[in-house]
Amino acid sequence: MGEVNVIINNQKIVAEAGETILDAARRANIRIPTLCYLKDVVKSGACRVCLVEVKGARALLSACTTPVSEGMVVWTNSERAIRARKTTVELIMSNHNKNCLSCKRNLNCELQKLCQELGIRENRFEGEYTEPTFEDASPGIVRDTSKCVLCERCVQTCKKVQGIGVLGLMNRGFKTKVGPIFDAKFTEVNCMQCGQCVTACPVGALTEKESIHEVVEAINDPDKVVICQTAPAVRASLGEEFGMRIGTLVTGKMVAALKRCGFDRVYDTNYGADMTIMEEGTELLKRIEKGGKLPMFTSCSPGWIKYIEYEYPDLLPHLSSAKSPHMMFGATLKTYWAEKNNVDPSKIFVVSIMPCIAKKTEILRPECKTGEYPDVDAVLTTREAARLIKMYGMDNINIFEDEKFDQDFCGEYTGAGVIFGTTGGVMEAALRTVKQILDGKPLENVDFMECRGMAGVKEAEIDLNGKKIWIAITSSMTCAKPLLDEVRAGTSKYTFIEVMGCPGGCINGGGQSIISGRKKARIGDEYKVWRMETLYEEDRMMPKRVSMDNAQMKDMYTEYFGEPGSELAEKLLHTTYSPKQKFGL
């Protein structure tokens, strides 16, 4: 596109023609404060926080929308720019709920950081507040408009990342607010509950619905046997809540901290992931060999399940009937594990620590119950798990010696279970087992590199013992939609399609540690790559990397389920789906 020479804060910079002042400044390590800007999603200049002074311009200009030009001279911190920026933030604060100490985003709030940087210590503008809306009807997401800054980051994320557009601006002027259509509840619209809007929010206007006190109450109940299971992606993000670098692997330290919280058992959901592969892989082979509905879709992501039930109900027969790993594990704990340990299932309280807000909705599905008991009783996000650990007086888990998950009966897991946490991981794990079954011998190479990477859509032709099939992998609904349209039109060439609700998979789930807008602008998608590599690193370290090689799981099938896809397995480890009304107003 060519180059242009500009000067920013007396520093000569060679910028790319067409890029904005903000982009040019950031490449030169010059930070310009922002609030509404979200890389690749929002750059409207609406908040006016990124105002800069440009030589020759009559007014201050927004850095996120103004393109550079040859010879442009810019001051990001001139007296005029700082004064305007401070006034803008003070005006935002004049209509903002300032109860920061009780806010979940306290110390990780972008508006709070702006106030600190600009030296805002008092309320210069006092007056009436917009009438707030507090809505917590959904199992996963809480909306508090008293904290909303009208940046539209949640609106555009829902629209551009997930292609749904559940959120929007309502009313005008002083009465403007953000929420679902007609100010409906999240439960009344076609919301995936993925939580990407929560991670996009710079303040505490959208947060996950907290279940910490419910879990603490169970831990303190002497009649309860409280079992904790942790999803693979959590270990790649939890450390960030304790000041560690993005993607630090904290498996052993996480286990040590959770055991100190008082859980009776701490297991790895990877055991459930290995089970999922056995059930889902068996289902795929049956469909291929007996002419079942193809392509088959994975069913691990509850956000994706909600999406297809709302938007593509005619494609529900393509879904695998296998429950997600933590639900399978919960059902197993309240049956097989309960019998092994002579524990009344009614006394077992299963807590899943997940990277996903939609899991909070999943555990309430009537199709996901073991008899009269829910498979899982409570879900904590990665962020909630960190708050729970800190509540128990542990501010630095890095000081702990690594501890292992409990190993009795269902503690073993393979590397295939670990990689479930990243886009392509479920597909690769399934291919490892399916190919090994068909080959009739251990795989010489278990790495399916075609499944890896952060591309929105990946495809490959795979040879399964002489039979070639096409597979596809996608994450986020905007990327999934073209594949779904092909299936609907009957033109799809694929046999197996992995779909994850969040971009990058569970490593970027709505319940993971929140990367602030300014850091995300600086590092781009690298934080997803760092977390992804953490999971592949643990996979490489595992002595067993194919799900069907899990010895404890093999024993469980021999003793209890019989074989994958058996009548009992279908009853406890599989589920059903149903079309959902798109708008329940």
C-alpha positions as CSV (number, residue, x, y, z in Angstrom):
1,M,0.0,0.0,0.0
2,G,3.0,2.3,0.3
3,E,4.6,4.2,3.1
4,V,4.1,7.7,4.5
5,N,6.3,9.7,6.9
6,V,4.7,11.1,10.0
7,I,5.8,12.6,13.3
8,I,4.2,11.5,16.5
9,N,5.3,13.2,19.7
10,N,8.4,14.5,17.9
11,Q,9.3,10.9,16.8
12,K,9.7,10.3,13.1
13,I,7.7,7.2,12.1
14,V,7.3,5.4,8.8
15,A,3.7,4.4,8.7
16,E,1.7,2.4,6.2
17,A,-0.6,4.3,3.9
18,G,-4.2,3.9,5.0
19,E,-3.5,2.9,8.6
20,T,-4.8,5.0,11.4
21,I,-2.9,7.2,13.8
22,L,-3.6,4.7,16.5
23,D,-2.2,1.8,14.6
24,A,0.9,3.8,13.6
25,A,1.5,5.0,17.2
26,R,1.2,1.5,18.6
27,R,3.7,0.0,16.2
28,A,6.1,2.7,17.4
29,N,5.3,1.8,21.0
30,I,3.5,5.1,21.6
31,R,0.4,4.3,23.7
32,I,-2.8,6.3,23.0
33,P,-5.6,5.6,25.6
34,T,-8.8,4.1,24.2
35,L,-12.1,2.8,25.6
36,C,-14.5,1.9,22.8
37,Y,-11.8,0.6,20.4
38,L,-11.5,-3.1,20.1
39,K,-9.1,-4.4,17.5
40,D,-10.7,-5.9,14.4
41,V,-14.2,-5.3,16.0
42,V,-14.9,-1.7,16.9
43,K,-13.1,1.5,15.8
44,S,-15.9,4.1,15.8
45,G,-14.2,6.8,17.7
46,A,-17.5,7.2,19.7
47,C,-16.0,7.5,23.2
48,R,-13.5,10.3,22.2
49,V,-10.9,9.0,24.6
50,C,-8.3,8.6,21.9
51,L,-8.4,12.3,20.9
52,V,-5.1,13.7,19.6
53,E,-3.9,17.0,18.3
54,V,-2.9,17.1,14.6
55,K,-1.0,20.1,13.3
56,G,-3.2,22.2,11.0
57,A,-6.5,20.6,12.1
58,R,-9.0,22.9,13.7
59,A,-10.4,20.3,16.1
60,L,-8.9,17.3,18.0
61,L,-9.2,14.1,16.0
62,S,-9.9,10.5,17.1
63,A,-6.8,8.4,16.6
64,C,-8.7,5.2,16.0
65,T,-10.5,6.5,12.9
66,T,-8.2,9.1,11.4
67,P,-5.8,7.8,8.7
68,V,-2.2,9.0,8.6
69,S,-1.0,11.2,5.7
70,E,2.4,12.3,4.4
71,G,4.0,14.8,6.7
72,M,1.3,14.6,9.4
73,V,2.5,15.9,12.8
74,V,0.6,14.5,15.8
75,W,0.7,15.2,19.5
76,T,-0.9,12.5,21.7
77,N,-0.3,14.2,25.0
78,S,-0.5,17.9,24.3
79,E,-2.2,20.1,27.0
80,R,-5.2,20.4,24.8
81,A,-5.5,16.7,24.1
82,I,-5.0,15.7,27.8
83,R,-7.6,18.3,28.9
84,A,-10.2,17.1,26.4
85,R,-9.5,13.4,27.2
86,K,-9.8,14.1,31.0
87,T,-13.1,16.0,30.5
88,T,-14.5,13.1,28.3
89,V,-13.7,10.5,31.0
90,E,-15.1,12.8,33.7
91,L,-18.4,13.1,31.7
92,I,-18.5,9.3,31.3
93,M,-18.0,8.9,35.1
94,S,-20.8,11.4,35.8
95,N,-23.3,8.8,34.7
96,H,-21.4,5.7,35.9
97,N,-22.0,3.5,39.0
98,K,-18.8,4.1,41.1
99,N,-19.3,1.3,43.5
100,C,-15.9,-0.1,42.3
101,L,-15.0,-2.1,45.4
102,S,-17.9,-4.6,45.0
103,C,-17.5,-4.8,41.2
104,K,-16.1,-8.0,39.7
105,R,-13.9,-5.9,37.3
106,N,-12.3,-3.9,40.1
107,L,-8.5,-3.6,39.3
108,N,-9.2,-5.0,35.9
109,C,-11.5,-2.2,34.6
110,E,-10.4,-0.1,31.7
111,L,-12.4,2.9,32.8
112,Q,-10.8,2.7,36.3
113,K,-7.3,2.6,34.7
114,L,-8.1,5.7,32.6
115,C,-9.2,7.6,35.8
116,Q,-5.9,6.6,37.5
117,E,-3.8,7.7,34.5
118,L,-5.7,11.0,34.1
119,G,-5.7,11.8,37.8
120,I,-9.4,11.9,38.2
121,R,-10.1,11.8,41.9
122,E,-13.4,13.6,42.4
123,N,-16.7,14.0,40.6
124,R,-16.5,17.3,38.8
125,F,-19.9,16.8,37.1
126,E,-22.8,15.9,39.3
127,G,-26.3,15.4,38.2
128,E,-29.1,12.9,37.3
129,Y,-28.2,9.3,36.4
130,T,-29.8,7.3,33.6
131,E,-32.3,4.9,35.0
132,P,-30.5,1.6,35.3
133,T,-31.5,-1.9,34.3
134,F,-30.2,-4.9,36.3
135,E,-31.0,-8.3,34.7
136,D,-29.8,-11.6,36.0
137,A,-32.5,-14.0,34.7
138,S,-30.2,-16.1,32.6
139,P,-28.0,-18.8,34.1
140,G,-24.8,-17.3,32.7
141,I,-24.8,-13.5,32.1
142,V,-25.7,-10.6,34.3
143,R,-26.4,-7.1,32.7
144,D,-26.0,-4.0,34.8
145,T,-26.5,-0.8,32.7
146,S,-25.5,1.4,35.6
147,K,-21.9,0.5,34.7
148,C,-22.3,0.6,30.9
149,V,-20.3,3.2,29.0
150,L,-22.1,2.8,25.7
151,C,-18.9,1.7,23.9
152,E,-20.8,-0.9,21.8
153,R,-17.9,-3.4,22.1
154,C,-20.4,-6.1,23.2
155,V,-22.8,-5.1,20.5
156,Q,-20.3,-5.4,17.7
157,T,-18.7,-8.6,19.1
158,C,-22.1,-10.3,19.1
159,K,-22.7,-9.1,15.6
160,K,-19.3,-9.5,14.0
161,V,-17.8,-12.4,15.9
162,Q,-20.9,-14.6,16.4
163,G,-23.0,-13.2,13.6
164,I,-26.1,-13.1,15.9
165,G,-26.7,-9.5,16.9
166,V,-28.6,-10.2,20.1
167,L,-27.4,-6.9,21.6
168,G,-28.1,-3.3,20.4
169,L,-28.7,0.3,21.4
170,M,-32.1,1.3,22.6
171,N,-33.7,4.7,23.1
172,R,-32.0,8.0,22.4
173,G,-30.0,10.7,24.2
174,F,-29.8,10.4,28.0
175,K,-32.0,7.3,28.0
176,T,-29.8,5.3,25.7
177,K,-28.8,1.8,26.9
178,V,-27.5,-1.5,25.6
179,G,-29.4,-4.8,25.8
180,P,-31.2,-7.5,23.9
181,I,-34.0,-6.4,21.5
182,F,-36.9,-4.6,23.2
183,D,-34.9,-4.7,26.4
184,A,-35.7,-8.4,26.8
185,K,-34.0,-10.8,29.1
186,F,-31.1,-12.9,27.7
187,T,-33.4,-16.0,28.3
188,E,-36.0,-14.5,25.9
189,V,-33.8,-14.2,22.8
190,N,-31.5,-16.4,20.7
191,C,-28.4,-15.8,22.9
192,M,-25.7,-18.5,22.9
193,Q,-24.5,-17.5,26.4
194,C,-21.0,-17.8,25.0
195,G,-19.8,-14.8,27.0
196,Q,-17.8,-13.2,24.3
197,C,-19.7,-10.0,25.1
198,V,-18.5,-10.3,28.7
199,T,-14.9,-10.5,27.7
200,A,-15.3,-7.6,25.3
201,C,-16.9,-5.3,27.9
202,P,-14.3,-2.9,29.3
203,V,-16.1,-2.4,32.6
204,G,-18.5,-4.5,34.7
205,A,-21.7,-3.9,32.7
206,L,-21.7,-7.5,31.6
207,T,-20.4,-10.3,33.9
208,E,-20.8,-14.0,34.5
209,K,-23.5,-15.0,37.0
210,E,-21.5,-16.1,40.0
211,S,-21.8,-19.5,41.7
212,I,-19.0,-19.2,44.3
213,H,-21.1,-19.0,47.4
214,E,-23.2,-22.0,46.3
215,V,-20.0,-24.0,46.0
216,V,-18.6,-22.7,49.4
217,E,-21.9,-23.7,51.0
218,A,-21.6,-27.2,49.6
219,I,-17.9,-27.5,50.7
220,N,-19.0,-26.5,54.2
221,D,-21.8,-29.1,54.3
222,P,-20.6,-32.2,56.1
223,D,-23.2,-34.3,54.4
224,K,-22.0,-33.4,50.9
225,V,-19.2,-35.1,49.0
226,V,-18.0,-32.2,46.8
227,I,-16.1,-33.3,43.7
228,C,-14.3,-30.7,41.5
229,Q,-13.3,-31.3,37.9
230,T,-11.3,-28.9,35.8
231,A,-11.5,-28.4,32.0
232,P,-8.2,-28.5,30.0
233,A,-8.3,-24.9,28.9
234,V,-8.4,-23.6,32.5
235,R,-4.8,-24.6,33.2
236,A,-3.7,-22.4,30.3
237,S,-5.4,-19.3,31.7
238,L,-5.8,-19.5,35.5
239,G,-2.2,-18.3,36.1
240,E,-3.0,-15.0,34.5
241,E,-5.4,-14.2,37.4
242,F,-2.4,-14.5,39.7
243,G,-0.1,-12.3,37.7
244,M,1.7,-14.9,35.6
245,R,2.4,-14.5,31.9
246,I,-0.3,-15.4,29.5
247,G,-0.4,-19.1,28.8
248,T,1.6,-20.3,31.8
249,L,0.8,-24.0,32.5
250,V,-0.4,-24.3,36.1
251,T,-1.9,-27.8,36.2
252,G,-0.2,-29.0,39.3
253,K,-0.4,-25.7,41.2
254,M,-4.1,-25.4,40.3
255,V,-4.7,-28.8,41.8
256,A,-2.8,-27.9,44.9
257,A,-4.9,-24.7,45.4
258,L,-8.2,-26.4,44.8
259,K,-7.4,-29.2,47.3
260,R,-6.7,-26.5,49.8
261,C,-10.1,-25.1,49.2
262,G,-11.6,-28.2,50.7
263,F,-12.9,-30.3,47.8
264,D,-13.2,-34.0,48.6
265,R,-11.8,-34.9,45.2
266,V,-10.1,-33.0,42.4
267,Y,-10.3,-34.7,39.0
268,D,-9.5,-33.7,35.5
269,T,-12.3,-33.3,32.9
270,N,-9.8,-34.8,30.5
271,Y,-11.0,-38.2,31.7
272,G,-14.4,-37.2,30.5
273,A,-12.8,-36.0,27.2
274,D,-11.3,-39.4,26.7
275,M,-14.8,-40.9,27.3
276,T,-16.3,-38.4,24.8
277,I,-13.8,-39.6,22.2
278,M,-14.8,-43.2,22.7
279,E,-18.5,-42.5,22.4
280,E,-18.2,-39.9,19.7
281,G,-15.6,-41.9,17.7
282,T,-17.8,-45.0,17.9
283,E,-20.8,-43.0,16.8
284,L,-18.8,-41.6,13.8
285,L,-17.7,-45.1,12.7
286,K,-21.2,-46.4,12.9
287,R,-22.5,-43.5,10.8
288,I,-19.8,-44.1,8.2
289,E,-20.2,-47.9,8.1
290,K,-24.0,-48.0,8.4
291,G,-25.0,-45.0,6.4
292,G,-26.0,-42.6,9.2
293,K,-26.5,-38.8,8.9
294,L,-23.3,-37.2,7.7
295,P,-21.5,-34.9,8.1
296,M,-21.5,-35.4,11.8
297,F,-21.0,-32.4,14.0
298,T,-19.2,-32.4,17.3
299,S,-21.3,-31.6,20.4
300,C,-18.8,-30.4,23.1
301,S,-19.6,-26.7,22.9
302,P,-22.9,-25.7,24.6
303,G,-22.8,-22.3,23.0
304,W,-22.7,-24.0,19.6
305,I,-25.5,-26.3,20.7
306,K,-27.8,-23.4,21.6
307,Y,-26.9,-21.7,18.3
308,I,-27.9,-24.7,16.1
309,E,-31.1,-25.3,18.1
310,Y,-32.1,-21.7,17.4
311,E,-30.7,-21.0,13.9
312,Y,-30.3,-24.4,12.2
313,P,-32.8,-26.7,13.9
314,D,-33.2,-28.7,10.6
315,L,-29.6,-29.8,11.0
316,L,-29.9,-31.2,14.5
317,P,-29.8,-34.9,13.3
318,H,-26.2,-34.1,12.2
319,L,-25.1,-33.5,15.8
320,S,-23.3,-36.2,17.7
321,S,-25.5,-37.3,20.6
322,A,-22.5,-37.5,22.9
323,K,-22.7,-35.3,26.0
324,S,-19.8,-32.8,26.5
325,P,-16.9,-34.1,28.6
326,H,-17.8,-32.6,31.9
327,M,-21.4,-33.7,31.7
328,M,-20.2,-37.3,30.9
329,F,-17.9,-37.2,33.8
330,G,-20.6,-35.9,36.1
331,A,-22.9,-38.7,35.1
332,T,-20.1,-41.2,35.7
333,L,-19.3,-39.8,39.1
334,K,-23.0,-40.1,40.2
335,T,-23.2,-43.7,39.0
336,Y,-20.0,-45.7,38.5
337,W,-17.9,-43.7,41.0
338,A,-20.8,-43.6,43.5
339,E,-21.2,-47.3,43.4
340,K,-17.4,-47.9,43.7
341,N,-17.2,-45.6,46.8
342,N,-20.6,-46.6,48.3
343,V,-21.8,-43.0,48.2
344,D,-25.4,-42.0,47.9
345,P,-25.6,-40.0,44.6
346,S,-27.9,-37.5,46.3
347,K,-25.0,-36.5,48.5
348,I,-22.6,-35.9,45.6
349,F,-22.1,-32.3,44.6
350,V,-20.2,-32.0,41.3
351,V,-18.4,-28.7,40.5
352,S,-17.0,-28.1,37.0
353,I,-14.4,-25.4,36.6
354,M,-14.8,-24.3,33.0
355,P,-13.5,-21.7,30.5
356,C,-17.1,-21.2,29.4
357,I,-20.1,-19.3,30.6
358,A,-22.4,-21.4,28.4
359,K,-21.6,-24.4,30.6
360,K,-23.8,-22.7,33.3
361,T,-26.7,-23.0,31.0
362,E,-25.8,-26.5,29.9
363,I,-26.1,-28.0,33.4
364,L,-29.7,-26.9,33.6
365,R,-30.7,-28.7,30.4
366,P,-33.4,-31.3,31.3
367,E,-31.7,-33.7,28.9
368,C,-28.6,-33.7,31.0
369,K,-29.7,-35.5,34.1
370,T,-28.7,-38.9,35.6
371,G,-32.1,-40.1,36.8
372,E,-33.4,-37.5,39.2
373,Y,-30.0,-35.9,39.7
374,P,-28.3,-33.3,37.5
375,D,-25.0,-34.5,36.0
376,V,-23.3,-31.4,37.3
377,D,-24.5,-29.2,40.2
378,A,-22.4,-26.0,39.7
379,V,-20.1,-24.4,37.2
380,L,-17.4,-21.9,38.0
381,T,-15.6,-20.0,35.3
382,T,-11.8,-19.7,35.3
383,R,-12.2,-16.2,36.8
384,E,-14.6,-17.5,39.5
385,A,-12.1,-20.3,40.4
386,A,-9.4,-17.6,40.9
387,R,-11.7,-15.6,43.1
388,L,-12.6,-18.7,45.1
389,I,-8.9,-19.6,45.6
390,K,-8.2,-16.0,46.7
391,M,-11.2,-16.1,49.1
392,Y,-9.5,-19.0,50.8
393,G,-6.4,-16.9,51.4
394,M,-4.2,-18.0,48.5
395,D,-3.0,-14.9,46.6
396,N,-0.1,-16.6,44.8
397,I,-0.6,-20.2,43.6
398,N,2.9,-20.1,42.1
399,I,4.4,-20.8,45.5
400,F,2.8,-24.3,45.7
401,E,4.6,-27.5,44.8
402,D,2.8,-29.2,42.0
403,E,0.2,-31.8,43.1
404,K,-1.6,-34.5,41.0
405,F,-5.2,-34.9,40.4
406,D,-6.8,-37.7,42.5
407,Q,-6.1,-41.0,40.8
408,D,-8.7,-43.4,42.2
409,F,-10.9,-45.1,39.5
410,C,-11.2,-42.1,37.2
411,G,-8.1,-40.0,37.6
412,E,-6.1,-41.0,34.5
413,Y,-6.2,-39.0,31.3
414,T,-4.4,-38.8,28.0
415,G,-2.9,-36.1,25.9
416,A,-5.9,-36.3,23.6
417,G,-8.1,-35.1,26.4
418,V,-5.8,-32.1,27.0
419,I,-6.0,-30.7,23.5
420,F,-9.9,-30.6,23.7
421,G,-9.3,-27.0,25.0
422,T,-8.2,-25.6,21.6
423,T,-9.8,-25.3,18.2
424,G,-9.1,-28.5,16.3
425,G,-8.3,-30.4,19.5
426,V,-11.5,-32.5,19.5
427,M,-11.0,-33.4,15.9
428,E,-7.4,-34.4,16.4
429,A,-8.3,-36.4,19.5
430,A,-11.1,-38.2,17.6
431,L,-8.8,-39.0,14.6
432,R,-6.2,-40.5,16.9
433,T,-8.6,-43.0,18.3
434,V,-10.6,-43.7,15.1
435,K,-7.5,-44.3,13.0
436,Q,-5.9,-46.5,15.7
437,I,-9.1,-48.6,15.8
438,L,-9.2,-49.0,12.1
439,D,-5.5,-49.6,11.7
440,G,-5.7,-52.2,14.5
441,K,-2.3,-51.2,15.9
442,P,-0.8,-48.2,17.9
443,L,-0.2,-45.1,15.8
444,E,3.4,-44.3,14.9
445,N,2.6,-40.6,14.8
446,V,-0.3,-39.2,16.8
447,D,0.1,-35.6,15.7
448,F,-2.5,-34.5,13.1
449,M,-1.0,-31.2,12.2
450,E,-3.8,-30.4,9.7
451,C,-6.0,-29.8,12.7
452,R,-3.9,-27.2,14.3
453,G,-3.7,-23.4,14.0
454,M,-5.9,-20.4,14.6
455,A,-7.6,-20.2,11.2
456,G,-11.3,-19.7,11.4
457,V,-11.9,-22.7,9.1
458,K,-9.5,-25.5,8.5
459,E,-10.0,-28.5,6.3
460,A,-8.1,-31.7,5.3
461,E,-8.5,-35.0,3.6
462,I,-7.7,-37.8,6.0
463,D,-6.9,-41.4,5.1
464,L,-8.6,-43.9,7.5
465,N,-7.3,-47.3,6.7
466,G,-7.7,-46.8,2.9
467,K,-10.9,-44.8,3.2
468,K,-10.5,-41.1,2.6
469,I,-12.7,-38.6,4.3
470,W,-12.8,-34.8,4.4
471,I,-12.9,-33.1,7.8
472,A,-13.5,-29.4,8.7
473,I,-12.8,-27.4,11.8
474,T,-14.3,-24.1,12.7
475,S,-14.8,-21.8,15.7
476,S,-17.1,-18.8,16.1
477,M,-20.5,-18.7,14.4
478,T,-19.5,-16.3,11.7
479,C,-16.9,-18.9,10.5
480,A,-19.3,-21.8,11.0
481,K,-22.2,-20.4,9.1
482,P,-20.9,-21.0,5.5
483,L,-20.2,-24.6,6.4
484,L,-23.7,-25.0,7.9
485,D,-25.2,-23.4,4.8
486,E,-23.4,-26.0,2.7
487,V,-24.8,-28.9,4.8
488,R,-28.2,-27.4,4.6
489,A,-27.9,-27.1,0.8
490,G,-26.7,-30.7,0.5
491,T,-23.4,-29.6,-1.1
492,S,-21.0,-30.4,1.8
493,K,-18.1,-32.7,1.1
494,Y,-17.2,-33.3,4.7
495,T,-17.7,-36.4,6.8
496,F,-16.9,-34.9,10.2
497,I,-17.0,-31.2,11.3
498,E,-15.8,-29.8,14.6
499,V,-17.6,-26.6,15.7
500,M,-16.6,-24.5,18.7
501,G,-18.6,-21.6,19.9
502,C,-15.8,-19.2,20.7
503,P,-13.0,-18.0,18.3
504,G,-10.0,-20.3,19.0
505,G,-12.0,-22.7,21.0
506,C,-12.1,-23.0,24.8
507,I,-8.8,-21.3,25.3
508,N,-10.7,-18.1,24.4
509,G,-13.9,-19.0,26.2
510,G,-16.1,-16.4,27.8
511,G,-15.1,-17.5,31.2
512,Q,-11.3,-17.2,30.7
513,S,-9.1,-14.5,32.1
514,I,-10.0,-11.2,30.4
515,I,-7.3,-9.6,28.2
516,S,-7.9,-5.9,28.3
517,G,-8.7,-4.0,25.1
518,R,-5.3,-2.2,25.2
519,K,-3.3,-5.3,25.6
520,K,-5.4,-7.2,23.0
521,A,-4.7,-4.3,20.6
522,R,-0.9,-4.7,21.3
523,I,-0.6,-8.5,21.1
524,G,-3.5,-9.3,18.7
525,D,-4.4,-13.0,18.7
526,E,-1.1,-14.0,20.2
527,Y,-2.7,-14.7,23.6
528,K,-4.8,-17.4,22.0
529,V,-1.7,-19.0,20.4
530,W,0.2,-18.9,23.8
531,R,-2.6,-20.6,25.6
532,M,-3.0,-23.1,22.7
533,E,0.7,-24.0,22.8
534,T,0.5,-24.6,26.5
535,L,-2.1,-27.4,25.9
536,Y,0.0,-28.9,23.1
537,E,3.0,-28.8,25.4
538,E,1.2,-30.8,28.1
539,D,-0.1,-33.2,25.4
540,R,3.6,-33.8,24.3
541,M,4.6,-34.6,27.9
542,M,1.9,-37.2,28.4
543,P,2.9,-40.9,28.4
544,K,-0.3,-41.8,26.7
545,R,-1.8,-39.6,23.9
546,V,-4.6,-41.6,22.5
547,S,-7.9,-41.7,24.4
548,M,-8.5,-45.4,23.9
549,D,-5.2,-46.1,25.7
550,N,-6.6,-44.7,29.0
551,A,-6.3,-47.8,31.3
552,Q,-8.7,-46.6,33.9
553,M,-11.3,-45.8,31.3
554,K,-10.9,-49.2,29.8
555,D,-11.5,-50.8,33.2
556,M,-14.6,-48.7,33.7
557,Y,-16.1,-49.8,30.3
558,T,-15.3,-53.5,31.2
559,E,-16.8,-53.2,34.7
560,Y,-19.7,-50.9,34.1
561,F,-20.7,-49.7,30.6
562,G,-19.6,-52.8,28.7
563,E,-18.5,-51.0,25.5
564,P,-18.8,-47.5,23.9
565,G,-22.3,-47.0,22.5
566,S,-23.8,-49.7,24.7
567,E,-27.4,-49.4,26.0
568,L,-26.1,-48.1,29.4
569,A,-23.7,-45.7,27.7
570,E,-26.4,-44.4,25.5
571,K,-28.6,-43.8,28.6
572,L,-25.9,-42.0,30.7
573,L,-23.4,-40.5,28.3
574,H,-25.6,-39.3,25.4
575,T,-28.3,-36.7,25.1
576,T,-30.9,-35.3,22.8
577,Y,-31.6,-31.9,21.2
578,S,-34.7,-29.9,20.2
579,P,-35.5,-26.8,18.1
580,K,-35.8,-23.6,20.1
581,Q,-38.1,-20.7,19.5
582,K,-35.9,-17.9,18.1
583,F,-37.7,-15.0,19.9
584,G,-39.8,-15.8,23.0
585,L,-41.4,-12.4,23.4
